[in-house]
């Protein structure tokens, strides 16, 4: 059995050697697969594999989702989020309360990050940045994206895009 295996190995090696010698003497024409098809598949997968994490996470260590800095203010069951210079309640409504107001009322601040929400394009290859949560709520077609997905998507800018966009 080992003699048969050894003979096949020698035959393959001889064929490979002959092929390499022949290829060194003749020009090589090779067809490579299109990167566009792979990029499109990657973009489609990213849009259909949205992060399902918590909209707010404390600290600076992310979870791979596109996020922006935010501060959460909490007292009992009342919660507010300060994002990009605007105060929001959890429903996304803009609040007239200031940071000073909340601190004076005994709210506890926690630094962290909130998700950035995108609207996927109808083509499945693009996404429009809508804004940070809670300003933009998750639901319907609005969803967060992973940082790594931004390089696969054609982004349409609404406000400032934060991340690497190709």
Protein Blocks (a to p, Z undefined) as FASTA:
>chain_A
ZZmmmmmmmmmmmmmmmmmmmmmmpccddddddfklmmmmmmmmmmmmccfbdfbagdjb
dehiacdddddddehjbccddeehiacdfkopacfbdfklmmmnopacdddddddddddd
fklpaccdfbdcfkbccehjbccddfklmmmpccddehjaedjdZZ
